Amino acid sequence: MENHPTAVQAKALSEQLIEWRRHFHQHPELSFQEFGTSQFVAETLKKIKGLRVETGIGVETSVVATLTSGEGPVIAIRADMDALPIKEENTIDYQSKNEGVMHACGHDAHTTILLGAAHLLAEKFEKEGLQGTVKFIFQPAEEATDEHGLSGSPYMVQAGAYDDVDAAIALHMCPWLPVGAAQVNNGYSMANVDVFTAKIFASGGHGAYPELGTDPVWMLGLVMQALHGVVARRIPALEAGVISIGQIHAGTASNIIPSEVFISGTIRSYTPEVRDLLSLELKKALSIVEPMGGSYTLEVERGEPALNNDPHVNELFLKAMDEMYPDFQIVKRPFGMGGEDFGYVTQKLPGALFFLGSGTEDGLKRDLHTPIFDLDESSLSIGAAILTQTAVNFLKEKSQSLKTEVQVHGA
């Protein structure tokens, strides 16, 4: 195991990778505020021979580095850079120095791994004569949206960061799998993310005389039953769909029946068909209030699309893993109903993201988005190696395919 040249070269970078990751972990920055992170990334990339570094593509804090031999196929490798508004509870030497902000989703590792891949691929371009182009895309703001309801990915897509790209790859740290394992899934693998807000209106009245008015809180009870029945009875059993209410606000005093109730929640799905069906059923559930003398308003804000992993790109991941780490444990199942704005990229072009095992061996459940999230740093060199070898295999395969095409047409 790990005798493959790329795995050996990546392992030799381990100390540097750990140093970078701990720097990012100590200096986390929230979405659209990754100024220190992007500056560090850009300065580090500029030291690598052969890279052209650009900043501010789509988002002020974005960084894109390009490595090219000229003509040939183009692959993009993406990492997200932002942190979360979480107060870290780990007692480690590299604990967050930014109070109330923490890299609790592994984006410090993603950024580090992509820096490692940039080093490895620059060396391979120089020594192995690879044909084609690699774009290293350091993306801000995966975790949160701005006032327009957009995260970093759609801005970079709209700005043309992926316009000339034939395929795109990415990874995500996976605390529920050990080092030496990966989770891979073809097709829809993470959810469409939509947010709804609604209000139920009625007359309200005195709490002592409910018969004299109409009560939106009572109506809400029936709406809730209808909503909770949508997934169980309206969504096909083999499809993924969720409606969850996260906020309910009503009333000002104990003896006043309010005249309105506010509710808000999230809608998750995989396929476009179920996404549309959930919104329709949500509207139907709220319409229950009308025969009871109430009315309602509903707004659904469509967020990031589902992550749709291309099977062929996944095959390239699996090939790289098998070449370098033949004992790797491969888990094949969807990643869950969480969102991932790399879905904007896979909506545009063939791409895939896999989850890389990074669980610690201390027995603690260090889940994503928790104050004690951490990872086994030996996974960093493995991630850099897999992304690097996947890119190498893609460029070689695509270049050979183009060469064959030219020969056929030439003949």
C-alpha positions as CSV (number, residue, x, y, z in Angstrom):
1,M,0.0,0.0,0.0
2,E,1.1,3.6,-0.8
3,N,3.9,2.5,-3.1
4,H,2.4,4.3,-6.0
5,P,4.5,7.4,-6.9
6,T,1.6,9.9,-6.3
7,A,0.8,8.4,-2.9
8,V,4.5,8.5,-2.0
9,Q,4.8,12.1,-3.1
10,A,1.7,13.1,-1.3
11,K,2.8,11.4,2.0
12,A,6.1,13.4,1.7
13,L,4.0,16.5,1.9
14,S,2.3,15.4,5.2
15,E,4.1,17.8,7.5
16,Q,3.4,20.8,5.3
17,L,-0.2,19.8,4.9
18,I,-0.7,19.5,8.6
19,E,0.9,22.9,9.1
20,W,-1.4,24.5,6.5
21,R,-4.5,22.9,7.9
22,R,-3.7,24.0,11.5
23,H,-3.1,27.6,10.3
24,F,-6.5,27.6,8.6
25,H,-8.1,26.0,11.6
26,Q,-6.7,28.7,13.9
27,H,-7.9,31.5,11.6
28,P,-11.5,30.6,10.5
29,E,-13.6,33.1,8.6
30,L,-17.3,33.2,7.8
31,S,-18.9,33.0,4.4
32,F,-18.0,36.0,2.1
33,Q,-15.4,37.1,4.7
34,E,-12.5,34.8,3.8
35,F,-10.0,37.7,3.3
36,G,-7.1,36.2,5.3
37,T,-7.7,32.7,4.1
38,S,-7.8,33.7,0.4
39,Q,-4.7,35.9,0.8
40,F,-2.8,33.0,2.3
41,V,-4.0,30.7,-0.4
42,A,-3.1,33.1,-3.2
43,E,0.4,33.8,-1.8
44,T,1.1,30.1,-1.3
45,L,0.0,29.3,-4.9
46,K,2.1,32.1,-6.4
47,K,5.2,30.2,-5.1
48,I,4.4,27.2,-7.2
49,K,6.1,27.1,-10.6
50,G,3.8,27.2,-13.6
51,L,0.7,28.4,-11.9
52,R,-1.3,31.5,-13.0
53,V,-3.2,32.9,-10.0
54,E,-6.4,35.0,-10.2
55,T,-8.6,36.4,-7.5
56,G,-12.0,37.9,-7.2
57,I,-13.8,35.7,-9.9
58,G,-17.4,36.0,-9.0
59,V,-16.7,36.6,-5.3
60,E,-14.1,39.0,-3.9
61,T,-12.5,36.3,-1.8
62,S,-12.3,33.6,-4.5
63,V,-8.9,32.3,-5.8
64,V,-8.4,30.4,-9.1
65,A,-5.1,29.0,-10.1
66,T,-4.5,27.5,-13.6
67,L,-1.9,25.0,-14.6
68,T,-1.7,24.3,-18.3
69,S,0.4,22.9,-21.1
70,G,-1.7,24.7,-23.7
71,E,-4.1,22.6,-25.8
72,G,-6.0,19.6,-24.3
73,P,-8.7,18.7,-21.9
74,V,-9.6,20.8,-18.8
75,I,-10.4,19.6,-15.3
76,A,-11.3,21.7,-12.3
77,I,-10.7,20.7,-8.7
78,R,-12.7,22.7,-6.2
79,A,-12.3,23.3,-2.4
80,D,-14.5,25.5,-0.2
81,M,-12.8,27.8,2.3
82,D,-15.4,29.2,4.8
83,A,-16.1,28.3,8.4
84,L,-19.2,28.3,10.6
85,P,-20.6,30.5,13.4
86,I,-19.8,27.9,16.1
87,K,-17.8,28.3,19.3
88,E,-15.1,25.6,19.3
89,E,-15.0,23.3,22.4
90,N,-11.9,21.3,21.4
91,T,-8.8,21.8,23.7
92,I,-6.1,21.6,21.1
93,D,-3.0,23.6,20.3
94,Y,-4.5,24.9,17.1
95,Q,-7.9,25.9,18.5
96,S,-9.8,28.7,16.7
97,K,-8.5,32.1,17.6
98,N,-11.6,33.8,16.1
99,E,-14.2,33.7,19.0
100,G,-17.4,32.1,17.9
101,V,-16.2,31.0,14.5
102,M,-14.9,27.5,13.8
103,H,-13.9,25.1,11.0
104,A,-16.5,22.6,12.0
105,C,-17.2,21.2,8.5
106,G,-13.6,20.4,7.4
107,H,-13.2,23.2,4.9
108,D,-9.8,23.9,6.4
109,A,-8.8,20.4,5.3
110,H,-10.4,20.8,1.9
111,T,-8.4,24.0,1.3
112,T,-5.2,22.3,2.5
113,I,-5.8,19.2,0.3
114,L,-6.3,21.4,-2.8
115,L,-3.0,23.3,-2.0
116,G,-1.3,19.9,-1.8
117,A,-2.8,18.8,-5.1
118,A,-1.6,22.0,-6.7
119,H,2.0,21.2,-5.6
120,L,1.8,17.6,-6.8
121,L,0.3,18.4,-10.2
122,A,2.7,21.2,-10.9
123,E,5.5,18.8,-10.4
124,K,3.9,16.2,-12.6
125,F,3.3,18.7,-15.4
126,E,6.9,19.7,-15.3
127,K,8.4,16.1,-15.1
128,E,5.8,14.0,-16.9
129,G,4.7,16.2,-19.7
130,L,1.0,16.0,-19.0
131,Q,-1.2,17.5,-21.7
132,G,-4.2,19.7,-20.8
133,T,-5.2,22.1,-18.1
134,V,-6.0,21.9,-14.4
135,K,-8.0,24.7,-12.7
136,F,-7.7,24.9,-8.9
137,I,-10.9,26.6,-7.6
138,F,-10.8,27.9,-4.1
139,Q,-14.4,28.8,-3.4
140,P,-15.8,31.1,-0.7
141,A,-19.1,30.9,1.0
142,E,-20.4,27.3,0.8
143,E,-22.0,27.4,4.2
144,A,-24.2,30.5,3.9
145,T,-26.0,32.7,1.4
146,D,-26.1,36.4,0.9
147,E,-29.0,38.8,0.7
148,H,-29.8,37.5,-2.8
149,G,-30.1,33.9,-1.5
150,L,-26.9,32.8,-3.2
151,S,-23.8,31.1,-1.9
152,G,-20.3,31.2,-3.5
153,S,-20.6,28.5,-6.1
154,P,-23.3,30.1,-8.3
155,Y,-21.4,33.4,-8.4
156,M,-18.3,31.6,-9.6
157,V,-20.3,29.6,-12.2
158,Q,-21.9,32.8,-13.4
159,A,-18.6,34.6,-13.6
160,G,-17.2,31.9,-16.0
161,A,-14.9,30.0,-13.6
162,Y,-16.1,26.7,-15.1
163,D,-16.9,27.8,-18.7
164,D,-14.0,25.9,-20.4
165,V,-14.0,22.9,-18.0
166,D,-14.7,19.4,-19.2
167,A,-15.1,17.8,-15.8
168,A,-15.0,19.0,-12.1
169,I,-14.0,17.1,-9.0
170,A,-14.2,17.7,-5.2
171,L,-14.1,15.9,-1.9
172,H,-15.6,16.3,1.6
173,M,-14.2,15.1,4.9
174,C,-16.2,12.3,6.4
175,P,-16.0,11.8,10.2
176,W,-18.3,8.8,10.2
177,L,-15.7,6.7,8.2
178,P,-12.2,5.9,9.3
179,V,-9.0,6.9,7.5
180,G,-8.6,4.4,4.6
181,A,-12.3,4.6,3.5
182,A,-14.4,6.6,1.2
183,Q,-18.1,7.1,0.4
184,V,-18.9,7.3,-3.3
185,N,-22.4,7.5,-5.0
186,N,-23.6,7.8,-8.5
187,G,-26.4,10.3,-9.4
188,Y,-28.2,12.4,-6.8
189,S,-26.2,12.2,-3.6
190,M,-27.0,15.4,-1.6
191,A,-30.2,17.4,-1.5
192,N,-31.9,20.3,-3.2
193,V,-32.2,22.9,-0.4
194,D,-35.3,25.1,-0.4
195,V,-36.5,27.3,2.4
196,F,-40.2,28.2,3.0
197,T,-41.9,30.9,5.1
198,A,-45.6,31.1,5.6
199,K,-48.2,33.0,7.6
200,I,-51.7,31.8,8.7
201,F,-54.1,34.7,9.2
202,A,-57.4,34.7,11.2
203,S,-59.4,37.1,13.3
204,G,-57.9,36.3,16.6
205,G,-59.8,37.4,19.8
206,H,-60.1,37.2,23.5
207,G,-58.7,33.9,25.0
208,A,-61.8,33.6,27.2
209,Y,-64.2,33.8,24.2
210,P,-62.7,31.7,21.4
211,E,-66.1,31.1,19.8
212,L,-66.3,34.8,18.8
213,G,-63.3,34.6,16.5
214,T,-61.1,32.4,14.4
215,D,-57.9,30.9,15.8
216,P,-54.8,30.5,13.6
217,V,-53.0,28.4,16.2
218,W,-55.8,25.7,16.1
219,M,-55.6,25.9,12.3
220,L,-51.8,25.4,12.5
221,G,-52.3,22.1,14.3
222,L,-54.2,20.7,11.3
223,V,-51.6,22.2,8.9
224,M,-48.9,20.4,10.8
225,Q,-50.6,17.1,10.6
226,A,-51.0,17.6,6.8
227,L,-47.4,18.6,6.4
228,H,-46.1,15.6,8.3
229,G,-48.3,13.3,6.2
230,V,-46.8,14.6,2.9
231,V,-43.6,12.7,3.1
232,A,-45.3,9.5,4.3
233,R,-48.2,9.5,1.9
234,R,-47.5,11.8,-1.1
235,I,-43.8,11.1,-1.9
236,P,-43.0,7.8,-3.7
237,A,-41.5,5.4,-1.2
238,L,-38.3,5.0,-3.1
239,E,-37.7,8.7,-3.4
240,A,-36.0,11.1,-0.9
241,G,-38.0,14.0,0.5
242,V,-38.2,16.0,3.7
243,I,-40.3,18.9,5.0
244,S,-39.2,20.2,8.4
245,I,-40.5,23.1,10.4
246,G,-37.8,25.0,12.2
247,Q,-39.7,28.1,13.4
248,I,-43.1,28.9,14.8
249,H,-44.0,32.3,16.1
250,A,-47.3,33.6,17.4
251,G,-49.0,35.7,20.0
252,T,-48.2,38.5,22.5
253,A,-50.0,37.5,25.7
254,S,-51.5,34.5,27.4
255,N,-55.1,35.7,27.1
256,I,-55.1,36.9,23.5
257,I,-55.8,34.5,20.6
258,P,-53.3,35.9,17.9
259,S,-54.5,37.0,14.5
260,E,-51.5,35.4,12.7
261,V,-49.0,32.6,13.0
262,F,-45.6,32.6,11.3
263,I,-43.9,29.3,10.4
264,S,-40.6,28.6,8.5
265,G,-38.8,25.5,7.6
266,T,-36.7,23.6,5.1
267,I,-37.6,21.4,2.1
268,R,-35.1,18.8,1.0
269,S,-35.3,16.5,-2.0
270,Y,-33.1,14.7,-4.6
271,T,-35.0,14.8,-7.9
272,P,-36.5,17.9,-9.7
273,E,-39.9,16.1,-9.7
274,V,-40.0,15.5,-6.0
275,R,-38.7,19.1,-5.4
276,D,-41.7,20.5,-7.3
277,L,-44.1,18.0,-5.7
278,L,-43.1,19.0,-2.2
279,S,-43.7,22.7,-2.9
280,L,-47.1,21.9,-4.3
281,E,-48.1,19.7,-1.3
282,L,-46.9,22.4,1.1
283,K,-49.3,24.8,-0.6
284,K,-52.1,22.2,-0.4
285,A,-51.5,21.7,3.4
286,L,-51.7,25.4,4.1
287,S,-54.9,25.7,2.1
288,I,-56.7,23.6,4.7
289,V,-57.1,26.9,6.7
290,E,-59.4,28.5,4.1
291,P,-62.6,26.5,4.8
292,M,-62.1,27.3,8.5
293,G,-62.2,31.0,8.0
294,G,-58.4,31.6,7.7
295,S,-56.1,32.6,4.9
296,Y,-52.4,32.2,4.3
297,T,-49.3,33.4,2.5
298,L,-46.4,31.2,1.3
299,E,-43.0,31.9,-0.1
300,V,-40.6,29.2,-1.2
301,E,-37.0,30.3,-1.8
302,R,-35.1,27.8,-4.0
303,G,-31.6,27.3,-2.8
304,E,-28.8,25.1,-4.1
305,P,-29.6,22.2,-6.4
306,A,-29.0,18.6,-5.6
307,L,-25.5,17.2,-6.0
308,N,-25.6,15.0,-9.1
309,N,-22.5,12.8,-9.3
310,D,-21.4,11.8,-12.8
311,P,-20.8,8.0,-12.8
312,H,-17.8,8.2,-15.1
313,V,-16.1,10.8,-12.9
314,N,-16.8,8.5,-10.0
315,E,-15.1,5.7,-11.9
316,L,-12.0,7.9,-12.1
317,F,-12.1,8.4,-8.3
318,L,-12.4,4.7,-7.8
319,K,-9.6,3.9,-10.3
320,A,-7.2,6.3,-8.5
321,M,-8.1,4.9,-5.1
322,D,-7.5,1.3,-6.3
323,E,-4.2,2.2,-8.0
324,M,-2.8,3.8,-4.9
325,Y,-4.7,2.3,-2.0
326,P,-5.9,-1.2,-3.0
327,D,-7.1,-1.9,0.5
328,F,-9.3,1.1,0.6
329,Q,-12.8,0.5,1.9
330,I,-15.4,1.8,-0.5
331,V,-18.9,2.6,0.8
332,K,-21.5,3.1,-2.0
333,R,-24.5,5.0,-0.8
334,P,-25.9,8.6,-0.9
335,F,-24.5,11.1,1.4
336,G,-27.7,12.2,3.0
337,M,-30.2,15.2,2.9
338,G,-27.6,17.9,3.6
339,G,-26.9,20.5,1.0
340,E,-23.7,21.1,-1.0
341,D,-23.4,24.0,-3.4
342,F,-21.0,22.0,-5.6
343,G,-24.4,21.0,-7.0
344,Y,-24.4,24.2,-9.1
345,V,-21.3,22.8,-10.8
346,T,-22.6,19.3,-11.4
347,Q,-25.8,20.9,-12.8
348,K,-23.6,22.7,-15.5
349,L,-21.0,19.9,-16.4
350,P,-19.9,16.4,-15.5
351,G,-18.6,16.4,-12.0
352,A,-18.5,14.4,-8.8
353,L,-17.7,14.8,-5.1
354,F,-16.8,11.9,-2.7
355,F,-16.6,11.7,1.1
356,L,-13.1,10.9,2.4
357,G,-12.8,8.9,5.7
358,S,-11.2,11.1,8.3
359,G,-12.7,9.9,11.6
360,T,-10.5,10.1,14.7
361,E,-9.7,7.1,16.9
362,D,-10.5,8.8,20.3
363,G,-14.0,7.3,20.5
364,L,-15.7,10.7,20.4
365,K,-18.5,11.3,17.9
366,R,-17.1,14.4,16.1
367,D,-19.9,15.0,13.7
368,L,-19.9,17.8,11.1
369,H,-21.2,21.2,12.3
370,T,-20.5,20.3,16.0
371,P,-18.2,22.3,18.5
372,I,-16.0,19.2,18.8
373,F,-15.5,18.4,15.2
374,D,-12.0,17.3,14.3
375,L,-10.3,14.9,11.9
376,D,-7.4,12.5,11.6
377,E,-4.8,14.5,9.8
378,S,-3.3,11.5,8.1
379,S,-6.3,11.8,5.7
380,L,-4.9,15.0,4.3
381,S,-2.1,13.4,2.2
382,I,-4.6,10.7,1.1
383,G,-7.0,13.3,-0.2
384,A,-4.3,15.2,-2.0
385,A,-3.1,12.0,-3.7
386,I,-6.6,10.9,-4.8
387,L,-7.5,14.3,-6.3
388,T,-4.1,14.5,-8.0
389,Q,-4.2,11.0,-9.5
390,T,-7.8,11.4,-10.6
391,A,-6.9,14.6,-12.5
392,V,-3.9,12.8,-14.0
393,N,-6.0,9.9,-15.2
394,F,-8.6,12.2,-16.6
395,L,-6.1,14.2,-18.6
396,K,-4.4,11.1,-20.0
397,E,-7.7,9.4,-20.8
398,K,-9.2,12.5,-22.4
399,S,-6.0,13.3,-24.3
400,Q,-5.8,9.8,-25.7
401,S,-9.5,9.9,-26.7
402,L,-8.9,13.2,-28.5
403,K,-5.8,11.8,-30.3
404,T,-7.8,8.7,-31.4
405,E,-10.6,11.0,-32.7
406,V,-8.1,13.0,-34.7
407,Q,-6.5,9.9,-36.2
408,V,-10.0,8.5,-37.2
409,H,-11.1,11.7,-38.8
410,G,-7.7,12.1,-40.4
411,A,-7.9,8.7,-41.9
